[in-house]
Amino acid sequence: MSSVTQTIEVSGATLMVELTGHGEPLVLLHGFGDDRHSWDSLVGALVPERQVIRYDLRGFGQSSISARLPFRHSNDLRELLDTLQLGRCDLMGISLGGSIALNFALDHPQRVRRLVLINPALTGWDWSDDWRTRWREIRRTARACGVEAAKALWWQHPLFDTARAMPPVAQQLRTRIARYAGTQWLYDDEEPALPDVDRLPELSVSTLLLTGTEDQPDFRLIADLIEGAATSVTRVDLQGSGHLLTLEQPSQVLARVRDFLV
């Protein structure tokens, strides 16, 4: 299975993009603090009869920021698809990547064939007090004591409770956190956006929503709202799993996704 990597210029950034296989395009969007390699274990099973496209979001992995400009990740995605001359594709995103995929599907429904959301965040979400307090502490630590100190707090975040309890998964999580540069804790130029929660009834794209029963309350509530408000959502709630479903339950995720993306 051979892959081709290339860089794509978007407004104020250069995205590192990896393309594998041929056929119906599937674009993968990683979560916060991750990069395109977070999908490594799944790509081989997704490739037959389709092209898998994954990239490092602006400021993550090997993507770089060329100018400190206000931006939206969903606009970066649009520019990427335009450059690759893809009029329509399937989208799959986890956590932050899920919020980007959903935001793009709401803005450009004609460009999305099917949508897979894995424990998604939500653009413009009003985070709980507990989440905000922990996030502020991590950012303060990064700025006052350095990124490595902030990574130690991030590793202990309740978001990863179930992952830390599984030794093989915990080791993969440690590796991912270690390679994160921490850029977004130091500064973040993503522009404010109106809350997508108000637009969920407009979601018309056929959607698979994968969630973990042990995920954090904010993400559980987001999933409940998506399931309740959108018209074409199939939800699968994986028992005993937390936020990192692609690490904790990779075979279940693959089976559900492959059945859905036919």
HUFENUR-V236707 format. One record per backbone hydrogen bond with DSSP energy under -1.0 kcal/mol. NH is the residue of the N-H (numbers start at 1). CO is the residue of the C=O. If there is no record, write none. Layout:
# HUFENUR-V236707
NH & CO
NH & CO
This chain:
# HUFENUR-V236707
4 & 19
6 & 17
8 & 15
10 & 13
13 & 10
14 & 64
15 & 8
17 & 6
18 & 54
19 & 4
20 & 52
24 & 49
26 & 51
27 & 90
28 & 53
29 & 92
34 & 31
38 & 35
39 & 36
40 & 37
42 & 39
43 & 39
46 & 42
47 & 43
50 & 47
51 & 24
52 & 20
53 & 26
54 & 18
56 & 16
60 & 57
63 & 60
64 & 14
66 & 12
67 & 12
69 & 67
71 & 189
76 & 72
77 & 73
78 & 74
79 & 75
80 & 76
81 & 77
82 & 78
83 & 79
84 & 80
86 & 81
89 & 111
90 & 25
91 & 114
92 & 27
93 & 116
94 & 29
95 & 118
97 & 94
99 & 95
100 & 96
101 & 97
102 & 98
103 & 99
104 & 100
105 & 101
106 & 102
107 & 103
108 & 104
111 & 108
112 & 109
113 & 89
115 & 206
116 & 91
117 & 208
118 & 93
119 & 210
121 & 95
125 & 122
127 & 125
132 & 128
133 & 129
134 & 130
135 & 131
136 & 132
137 & 133
138 & 134
139 & 135
140 & 136
141 & 137
142 & 138
143 & 139
144 & 140
145 & 141
150 & 146
151 & 147
152 & 148
153 & 149
154 & 150
155 & 151
156 & 152
157 & 154
160 & 157
161 & 158
164 & 160
165 & 161
166 & 163
170 & 166
171 & 167
172 & 168
173 & 169
174 & 170
175 & 171
176 & 172
177 & 173
178 & 174
179 & 175
180 & 177
185 & 182
186 & 183
187 & 183
191 & 71
196 & 123
198 & 195
199 & 196
202 & 199
203 & 200
207 & 232
208 & 115
209 & 234
210 & 117
211 & 236
213 & 238
214 & 241
215 & 212
220 & 216
221 & 217
222 & 218
223 & 219
224 & 220
225 & 221
226 & 222
227 & 223
228 & 224
229 & 225
230 & 226
231 & 203
234 & 207
236 & 209
238 & 211
241 & 238
245 & 243
247 & 244
248 & 244
249 & 245
253 & 249
254 & 250
255 & 251
256 & 252
257 & 253
258 & 254
259 & 255
260 & 256
261 & 257
